[in-house]
């Protein structure tokens, strides 16, 4: 769990712990990663990991958003020092993953965010171009990549809409091809409702200008409200642009700790 070292905050944390124990279904975290820092800084960056015994020093006028292995998001405003302390609360609901598996998923997400910063041009360009999207599940079709969708809803978008374009969709288990056109200036397109229902085994391919976009539907076994599961799955199948697009939307929903 997170303990604020400033006087007066320990009472708040104790109240939260009491509430967790009362309900008996809580699972607070002992491991965290940073998913967003505003404004950006070099000392704390997305992907940085903290575990028991670590202290998070957040400067004045800086906001840090943390994701714990319990799947909860916490937003903390500086100046403040936060210590990660052992957490006795380990009760979990039956449909959640085991604690060790959650920690592994958290580490995978942290490593991914750190790798994404290796090239500031790629990282910044991807997030800047996608941050304004209201639907992080919209799949970019300008380049060969992987795309993720859920609940049978397939949204496509292109960055370059300077000319008319034809998109072909082919299912892995079918020989026929579905084609449609994007007019000049048209950026977004959603495939017909129910288009994939009963026709997709594991994935489908979108072919545009000889570029293949391999698409994957979120498995029913994944909990669509579990942030760890969704981000970890996106990273596994290669939907890196969408994962980066999803992060700031997740951060915007974080609960304010102080």
Order of alpha helices (4+ residues) and beta strands (2+ residues): beta-alpha-beta-beta-beta-beta-beta-beta-alpha-alpha-beta-beta-beta-beta-beta-beta-beta-beta-alpha-alpha-beta
